[in-house]
Amino acid sequence: CGECRVEVALLGGMLDASSRLQLPSLQNATVEALVQGIDTSNAAQYWECGDAHNIPRLVEAAKAAALQSFGEFSTCVAFDALPVGRVCELLKSDDLMADSEEVVFRAAARWVAANSSASEKEVEAVYSQVKYGLLPAAFLSSVVEQDPPLATHPRSGWIVARSLKAHIDQVRVGAFAAARGGAVPAAGLPTGWWAEERTASSGRVYKVYYGPNGEYAESVPQARAGGRKDGKGGKRGGGGDFEF
């Protein structure tokens, strides 16, 4: 066996060749080289490539790159061209990293505006991934309610109301658990706060914390300090899935 150097631009062709010729060692080496070079500029391309060749490693790496720098990725032309299923997969992910939920709504609105031929059901699916309970009231009234595709959608009120209800229900469940003397106070959280256990795509189990007034925190000390109102800079709060 030996080594060779290949230009990055040729890696896609090498992956095609290794797949057709059934050379697993070459395919694995090519995939690792591609993974090392994934960023927001090529995440959509490599996601498509991974799907086409049935390579989960490449798909997950591309998806992770898009989620970790979602604010930047969602402003790329490649984001506008994503199939609706992939858009929803990103928008509903708890691994999505954004400065606030406003970034997520603007991404949804951008995709819908760029895909005017999308069906009402597809538009509903995309907007339903936004966690409206994490948006400031001023943003809801000045931006969300004024967004033409959402405002004119026949189920716009249901889309927003369903998400807000899910958020309120989570807060109520947490407050009830604290009031009933459950496990929440024992975790050292302030009164009314509750913990939610999640599993990241990597398999890592972690917890996030919610306060009685919509606060969000990623650690017990952060919750004791009052948390954040919009989950700024971290992973998102809870919400529901939408099937289409």
HUUR-V440358 format. One record per residue. N is the residue number from 1. PSI is psi in radians with two decimals (999 if undefined). Layout:
N:PSI, N:PSI
This chain:
1:2.83, 2:-2.92, 3:2.73, 4:2.75, 5:2.34, 6:2.37, 7:2.50, 8:-0.67, 9:-0.34, 10:-0.08, 11:-0.63, 12:-0.76, 13:-0.63, 14:-0.62, 15:-0.75, 16:-0.81, 17:-0.76, 18:-0.54, 19:-0.78, 20:-0.67, 21:-0.05, 22:1.03, 23:1.49, 24:-0.67, 25:-0.71, 26:-0.70, 27:-0.78, 28:-0.73, 29:-0.67, 30:-0.73, 31:-0.77, 32:-0.65, 33:-0.70, 34:-0.77, 35:-0.70, 36:-0.43, 37:0.18, 38:2.32, 39:-3.00, 40:-0.40, 41:-0.38, 42:0.08, 43:-0.75, 44:-0.71, 45:-0.77, 46:-0.53, 47:-0.82, 48:-0.73, 49:-0.76, 50:-0.68, 51:-0.74, 52:-0.61, 53:0.09, 54:0.97, 55:1.61, 56:-0.65, 57:-0.75, 58:-0.70, 59:-0.86, 60:-0.65, 61:-0.73, 62:-0.74, 63:-0.73, 64:-0.70, 65:-0.71, 66:-0.70, 67:-0.67, 68:-0.47, 69:0.89, 70:-0.66, 71:-0.74, 72:-0.78, 73:-0.67, 74:-0.14, 75:0.04, 76:2.61, 77:-0.58, 78:-0.55, 79:-0.74, 80:-0.52, 81:-0.03, 82:2.53, 83:2.67, 84:-0.62, 85:-0.72, 86:-0.64, 87:-0.83, 88:-0.64, 89:-0.67, 90:-0.86, 91:-0.52, 92:-0.07, 93:2.37, 94:-0.15, 95:-0.01, 96:2.23, 97:2.11, 98:2.74, 99:-0.54, 100:2.98, 101:-0.28, 102:-0.64, 103:-0.69, 104:-0.77, 105:-0.77, 106:-0.59, 107:-0.76, 108:-0.80, 109:-0.66, 110:-0.79, 111:-0.77, 112:-0.75, 113:-0.61, 114:-0.21, 115:1.15, 116:-0.33, 117:-0.03, 118:2.52, 119:2.88, 120:-0.63, 121:-0.68, 122:-0.73, 123:-0.75, 124:-0.72, 125:-0.74, 126:-0.87, 127:-0.46, 128:-0.25, 129:-0.25, 130:2.40, 131:1.53, 132:-0.40, 133:-0.26, 134:0.00, 135:2.43, 136:2.62, 137:-0.67, 138:-0.65, 139:-0.67, 140:-0.76, 141:-0.63, 142:-0.41, 143:-0.99, 144:-0.87, 145:-0.33, 146:-0.01, 147:2.02, 148:-0.88, 149:-0.64, 150:-0.75, 151:-0.55, 152:-0.03, 153:2.38, 154:-0.33, 155:0.45, 156:-0.77, 157:-0.69, 158:-0.70, 159:-0.88, 160:-0.77, 161:-0.69, 162:-0.75, 163:-0.74, 164:-0.70, 165:-0.73, 166:-0.70, 167:-0.79, 168:-0.73, 169:-0.69, 170:-0.76, 171:-0.73, 172:-0.73, 173:-0.72, 174:-0.74, 175:-0.67, 176:-0.73, 177:-0.71, 178:-0.74, 179:-0.54, 180:0.02, 181:0.57, 182:-2.68, 183:-0.29, 184:-0.88, 185:-0.59, 186:-0.40, 187:-0.05, 188:0.26, 189:2.69, 190:2.82, 191:2.32, 192:-0.21, 193:2.70, 194:2.76, 195:2.54, 196:2.18, 197:2.33, 198:2.86, 199:2.08, 200:2.91, 201:-0.41, 202:-0.18, 203:-0.14, 204:2.29, 205:2.31, 206:2.99, 207:2.57, 208:2.85, 209:2.47, 210:2.48, 211:2.95, 212:-0.31, 213:0.50, 214:0.11, 215:2.81, 216:2.44, 217:2.72, 218:0.07, 219:2.80, 220:-0.79, 221:-0.66, 222:-0.66, 223:-0.72, 224:-0.49, 225:-0.02, 226:-0.23, 227:-2.85, 228:2.65, 229:-0.46, 230:0.20, 231:0.50, 232:2.26, 233:0.05, 234:-2.86, 235:2.86, 236:2.85, 237:-3.06, 238:2.92, 239:-3.05, 240:2.84, 241:2.81, 242:2.22, 243:2.47, 244:999
